[in-house]
Each structure stands twice: as structure tokens, then as C-alpha cells.
Amino acid sequence: MIEAANIDVATLREAYRAKKLALFDTLRFARAPTRSVHTVLRQLSALADETLCTLWRDAGFGDSLTLAAVGGFGRGELFPYSDVDVLLLLPPEGEAGGIEPARIEAFIGQCWDAGLEIGSSVRTVEECLAEAEKDVTVQTSLLEARLIAGNKKLFTAFRRRFSRAIDPQAFFVAKSQEMRHRHQKFDNTPYALEPNCKESPGGLRDLQTILWMTKAAGYGSRWDDLAKNGLATSFEAQQIKRNEALLSLIRARLHVIANRREDRLVFDLQTAVAASFGYESESQRKSSEALMRRYYWAAKAVSQLNQILLLNISERLQPSDEQHTPINERFYERAGLIEIASDDLYEREPHAVLETFLLYQKTIGVKGLSARTLRALYNARHVMDSKFRNDPVNHQTFMRIVLQPYGITHAFRLMNQTSVLGRYLRVFRSIVGQMQHDLFHVYTVDQHILMVLRNVRRFFIAEHAHEYPFCSQLAAGWDKPWILYVAALFHDIAKGRGGDHSTLGARDVQRFCKQHGIAREDAKLIEFLVAEHLVMSQVAQKQDLSDPEVIGAFAKRVGNERYLTALYLLTVADIRGTSPRVWNAWKGKLLEDLYRYTLRALGGRMPDPDAEVESRKREALVQLALHAQRFEAHKALWDTLDVGYFMRHDAGEIAWHAKQLSRFVPPPNVPADPKAAPIVRARLSPVGEGLQVVVYTPDQPDLFARICGYFDQASFSILDAKVHTTSNGYALDTFQVVTTFLPDHYRDLISMVESGLAQTLTEAGALPPPSMGRVSRRVRSFPIKPRISLLPDDKAQRWLLSISASDRAGLLYSVARVLARHHLNLQLAKVTTLGERVEDTFLISGPELQGQKTQLAIETELMEALAS
């Protein structure tokens, strides 16, 4: 060890750094058992202790004051880039022995110079107690205090007075509240795609909180102590230690790999951390997915055990005097919790496992399970074997849970939290904690399924009718909600197996229905919903709903109104269960339009273009009359438009166009004037958020590209575009756009679009190059290979261009420039953003599409635009 007298801080720094990096290498490359991480963390703490002691001796403080480790450093385990928190404990005022503040400041400065990232506080015992009384965070930090150097008597006196001052019950309440707030910050789930392995629910902080509570109450500061004191079983203590070691190793390797303090398993680092555990990517699964699944399982176990221990500590600190109210011979209700009558209930009567959740649904006033019940479930997982899963009594009980009128969502969430759902449904167990790297879902597969189940359930609850009015209206006339619950439970259950998860899931649910005695007619509907759960959104968001053939084909696929209604409800619930960012009012309108058009077709009334056009014209005229439009003001415009225009726009849009554009329209027999000024009008979208914008201007080959370029530069996203060319050569294009830019008043936004877009279209010159927008971290970490499909319709007159790629600013404009370069006419554009992925569909035509070589050139240029 380096001598203390006149220490060379630079030499000390290099020695500390070299030893620390050697320990980092041990963490990075070690293939030793996971629990060996604690040895390395203790060695890092001891190394920091050694360096501090060297500096302490060099400062010459002796026993005049005390140097103590506090906070995480006080536990004697130091993570690679965690702060070295210390307390310099001063003797009472008047007994400072001449220690000047400048000497203390110099010592702290030398700690930094030596490479210690120090967090320091300088207080007397009285000041420590006063601060601890005001702030539970300070109290927690001091609870971990450990002597490093200096006056032992002073430190002993501090510990004695601190122990007497702490109120275990008040501390428990404060830390419980702190934990709840912390969990809320992380959406109360351990399953975030980029979890914080320290702070997230199920993370290391949850375990530390338990030990703080038990230490404050005198029940022990180690997991074995809790087992000895009856707060945990030996098995539970063993499970906690195993999962704590894994979380600690993940956190330590995160620090080392990131070369900084980083507690989040961010996408950028997941692959590198996975590699440190020896995981390798396979054809069906990335290495990071294997790591994250292991993390989620550990976090889930920590959450379960944490809840058991919290309830046990609460009962020990403040025993409840509430009486047990018998529910039946096996269960009691106590303080709003279901409690088993005997600890070995599930061992003796495995049927009682599922009965627990049925009673949870049916018993009024019950809000959860007691610690005794949770512990028994945790320790009885081995009884939930193949015999348990194939037991007809359990099948009946499970179906009774599904058929209950209340508590479906809460029951299934609790079944998943306690691992019962995955033990009973083996196929569900395989997707617990499974990530979805499709840049679309933000939840793990099991959490997405439960979110969809929740959404379906809310359709049938009157209090939530304002959220999904049309869905709630349809649900009110639906006779068997449980059919939709089962379909929601199985719709994504085959994810990650390889192959089409819809087809595989349909087979799984077919077996489930047969095993659980579900009637053939109901089973067929459930199987249909699982097999076809993606179809309705694909048709609504990618195909031309004004085309009778599209509606006819979809109607034939669903078969009848009952199947259509069920599929619609499941589709809305599914989309809204993927990510808060994916659903919007425009998607809702597309789905509702498809439902209504298909319902009409199923009733034997296939769309009659002529009748439909006349109906929309009549309704539009009524609306125009309400605005006191002059007689036949609309005629000049309407005479230049074909059936396709009237089929693609509803009466409200037709009336709005006529009101805004009629006075600018030349007679039908007068060709477009190339010098005519473009007309741009905008309004708040009648379908939810954003604006609806109409452009009326002499047509030109690159018009769509210029419009896309403006919206891109102005930070608007295009959701939908309907493009028409009048018989006299004018373009009449309508756009649905959204933006995050919100001025003080929406009129300012409308004015900006109307003037800015008109000016852009007036200016001549070549199309500007696309701006290469930055992609998000998630896209960089999980890029998807761009896909392009260019297929003709049945008559080979129009072509359907489908594009799938990672989202970025400027992407649509890049595509539009390619279309303009080849003089392709755009008739319809549907732009679907699914999280970080786009699925865009364009209906195009043009002579260049007739040649195979030209088609290949177009596809090649599009691929280059997507990949740039």
C-alpha cells in the first residue's frame, strides 16, 4: 500500500484506477456463478475504503472526527460507477479539536483528485438526527452507516442515538409510500422495454427497501435473518438471493459496458450485455430478447416476493385486530384480503388454486390476497403440473372465472402476477416476459395480451362508454362477452415460435375450446377471431375502401354480421393495446367505415356507385344550403369530378370542398391555366386531432412530392391523402395531417399552412433534396429491413405500392420524389405509422408501370430511398 506521509495523489489515482479496471474486467468476462458478483462489488468497496483510509491518514485527522460510509456504499458493496457516499461526523460543538473547515474541504478535494466520485456530507450527531427527522431519504442513508476511519466512540454514540430515534412504523409507512410513487413513475410494471434495473418495479431498489424496513425494525439486515425471524421462508430467501444476484450482475455489467453510471437496460446496450452473459442471436430470437426475458422473470419474482414480505412486515409491526370472516371451509376474508384457512391448502387440494381467483372476483369488498395466501401460491407452483392442467374440475373453474360478469381484468392480472396463469395455460407461460422488437408494440407479449383483454372488457362497462362510443354501442348488443375474452387471451399467444402466430394461435385455442367443453359454434367464432385478428386493420389501413370489390372480398371473408362485429371489437382493442402512440382518431374512422360498409354488404346491399354518389350529393347539398351558398354554386366543380371522387369523400368533405373552391373553378370546358394561383384551405380535422387540408391547383407531375416536401419541412405527418384530377386538368388533393407543433391558437396553425403551402407550390424550380432525418435510438438498435411490393389490380390499370420501413423524418417525401421522377399518377395514399415503423400504401398508375424493366428500376430507386 502507498505510504500515507506526503502522499502523491496522482500515483494514488493511478493505483486506484488500475485495480478498479482489473475488477471491471472480472465483471465483464467472468463465467463464474452469478452470485460471485457480490464478491467483486465488495472488493470494489474495499478498494474505495483503502484509498479513503490512505487519504485520511495523510490528512492527519486521527480520532478528531469520524469518516463513515453511508447510502449504498455503506452496505459494503460498490457498483462500478456508483457514488462513494461518505459522512464526516464531527464531535459536538466546542469539541472539534481545532479542525478547520478548510482542511475538511481539502480532504474532500483530494478524494476527487484520487479518482473517487465522492458524495459527502459534514455534520454533527445532532445535525444528523435533525436532518433524518425531516427527510426519510437522509434517514435511509444514515441507516446504512458503516465506520471507515476515525473516532470509533463518536460513531458508536451516533449509531446508538440514531437507533433510538428511528420509528420503525413511521419509517415503514414512509418507505412504502416512496415505493408506490417510484412504481408509478415506471407505470407500475417491471415489463418496460428499457427497464431501470435499480429503480423499476421488481428492481434492486425494491429489495433494498425491504432490508431497510427490517433493519429499522430490528428484524435483521440480511435475507437469512428474515428467514430466521419468520418473515420469509428459507426457500423464499434462497429465491430472493438468486434473483438479487442476477439483477446486481446486470447492473454491474451495464456500468462497465456503458463506461458510466447507467442503470437502464437501454436498447443500445442490451445486445452487449446479452453477449456478456454468453447469449447469441438465433434465427427466431435476438440475443437481447433472451437476456430481457431472463431479466423480466427475475423482476417478476422479486415483485411477487416483495409483496409477500411487505404484507408480513406490516402485520408484524402493526398486527391487525380484524376478525376472520369465513368465505367457505377453505378461505377467510380478513381486512379486505383473501386468506387461506391452512398453509398446506394448495398441497392438499390443488383445486383451491383457481378457486382463489374465482372468490377474488365474487367476494364483495375483497381487494387482494393476503401474504399467507400469496406465499402458499408461490410455494405450491409445483402442484400446477400437467395433471393439474388436464383436470376437468380445474377446466370448469377456469371457465367460471372467464364467465364472471365482474373482475375479469383484475383476476387475470393477478393470476399472471402470481404465475398461476402461465402454469395453467402452458402456451401462455412461453410468452411471459417476451419482448417484441417490431418497433410497434411497447409491451411484452403477456402484458399486451392482458392490455387487450382489459380494452375488450371496458367495452362492456357503462362507465367507459365515452372512451369507445361505437364499440360500447355494439358491445351492448353482444350476448357472450367471454368469447371475446378468450380470443383476446389467445390472439398473440403463439408469438415467437416461428411461423404465422395467427395460424398457430388458432390451433392453440382450438385445443383449449375442446378441452374446456366450449360449444362448437362458439369455438368456431373464437378460432376465427384468433386466426383473422390482423385482417381488418390491414384492409382498413392499406386498401381503398371506396372500391366495392375490396368491401365484397372482406365481407366474404367474415361471412356474417356476428363475426364482423366480434372482429371489429377485437381489432380496436388490439390496436389500442399496442402502444399509446399507435391509436388515433383517423385509424378509428377507417375501421368504423370498413365495419359499416361491410355490414351493408352482408345485408345484401353491395355498394352501388351511382346510388351512393347521388346519396352523398344530396346530403352535401343540404349542408351547403345551411351555409347560404348561392344556387348551383357547386355545379362547376362537380361537373369536373368523376365517380371516384364522390366515392372516396363523405358528404361533409364534398360540401366543404364546394364551399371553399367553387368561386375559383373555371367552366368545365376551359382547360387549366398553368399560371393559376394554387388554392389551399385547411380546417380542424372533423375526425379527431390534426388538420384536414385541401389543395386545388393546376396539375403537374411532381405536385404530390412538393406537397409532401412542405409538410415534411413544417414538421407535419401525413396520415392520409386522396388525390384527384379534374376533367379540365386541375388537381384536387385532400390530406389528413397531424403535428406536435401547437401555436397559441389553432387559427394561427391553419393560416400558416394555407399561406406556406400555397407559396411552396407557387415557387418554381427543381425539387429540393430530401433532408435525412435522424432515426430514433430504438430504430438504430432494432432496424427492420425495408420491404416493397408493387402489384397490379385485376385489370392491370392501377398498381398497389406497399412500403414497410423504419420511420424517419423525410421518408414520405423521398418516396414521393421517386414517383414524380417516373411521372406516376397517385390516386390514393394511406400512411400508417405503427410506433417506429411505417406501413404506407399508394394506389398509382402511369405508362412506365407497363414495362418490367421500368418496374424494376422504380423498385430499386424506392429501396435506395428507404435505405438512405
Salt bridges, closest charged atoms under 4 A:
ASP25 OD1 - ARG28 NH1 2.81
ASP49 OD2 - ARG146 NH1 2.75
GLU50 OE2 - LYS19 NZ 3.43
GLU77 OE2 - HIS38 ND1 3.04
GLU77 OE2 - ARG42 NH1 3.51
ASP83 OD2 - ARG261 NH1 3.94
GLU126 OE2 - ARG161 NH1 2.57
GLU131 OE2 - LYS134 NZ 3.26
GLU144 OE2 - ARG75 NH1 2.75
GLU178 OE1 - LYS175 NZ 2.48
GLU194 OE2 - ARG777 NH1 2.86
GLU199 OE1 - ARG182 NE 3.79
GLU199 OE2 - ARG205 NH2 3.48
ASP206 OD1 - ARG182 NH2 2.80
ASP206 OD1 - HIS183 NE2 2.99
ASP224 OD1 - LYS241 NZ 2.90
ASP225 OD1 - ARG222 NH2 3.28
GLU236 OE2 - ARG375 NE 2.81
GLU262 OE1 - ARG260 NH2 3.11
GLU262 OE1 - ARG264 NH2 2.91
ASP263 OD1 - ARG251 NE 2.85
ASP263 OD1 - HIS255 NE2 2.82
ASP263 OD2 - ARG261 NE 3.83
ASP268 OD1 - ARG777 NH1 2.85
GLU289 OE2 - HIS437 ND1 3.33
GLU315 OE2 - ARG334 NH2 3.54
GLU329 OE2 - ARG330 NH1 2.71
GLU339 OE2 - HIS324 NE2 3.26
GLU339 OE2 - ARG372 NH1 3.67
ASP343 OD1 - ARG372 NE 2.57
ASP344 OD1 - ARG348 NE 3.09
GLU347 OE1 - HIS382 NE2 3.18
GLU349 OE1 - ARG330 NH1 3.95
GLU349 OE2 - ARG348 NH1 3.43
GLU355 OE2 - ARG330 NH2 2.85
ASP391 OD2 - HIS351 NE2 2.67
ASP438 OD2 - HIS441 ND1 2.65
GLU467 OE2 - ARG458 NH2 2.58
GLU467 OE2 - HIS464 ND1 3.25
ASP479 OD1 - ARG562 NH1 2.97
ASP492 OD2 - HIS448 NE2 3.23
ASP492 OD2 - HIS491 NE2 3.41
ASP492 OD2 - LYS495 NZ 3.41
ASP492 OD1 - HIS501 NE2 2.99
ASP492 OD1 - HIS533 NE2 3.26
ASP508 OD2 - ARG497 NH2 2.36
ASP508 OD1 - ARG511 NH2 2.45
ASP522 OD2 - LYS480 NZ 2.92
GLU532 OE1 - ARG557 NE 2.98
ASP544 OD2 - ARG648 NH2 2.95
ASP547 OD2 - ARG798 NH2 3.75
ASP574 OD1 - HIS448 NE2 2.95
ASP574 OD1 - HIS491 NE2 3.26
GLU592 OE2 - ARG596 NH2 2.76
ASP593 OD2 - LYS589 NZ 2.67
GLU612 OE1 - ARG600 NH1 2.86
GLU612 OE2 - ARG616 NE 2.93
ASP639 OD2 - LYS635 NZ 2.86
GLU653 OE1 - HIS649 ND1 3.10
GLU653 OE1 - LYS722 NZ 3.77
ASP702 OD2 - ARG706 NH2 3.09
ASP793 OD2 - ARG798 NE 3.75
GLU836 OE2 - ARG581 NH1 3.17
GLU839 OE1 - LYS542 NZ 3.30
GLU839 OE2 - ARG787 NH2 3.92
GLU839 OE2 - ARG837 NE 2.94
GLU848 OE1 - HIS822 ND1 2.87
GLU861 OE1 - ARG821 NH1 2.52
GLU861 OE2 - HIS822 NE2 2.97
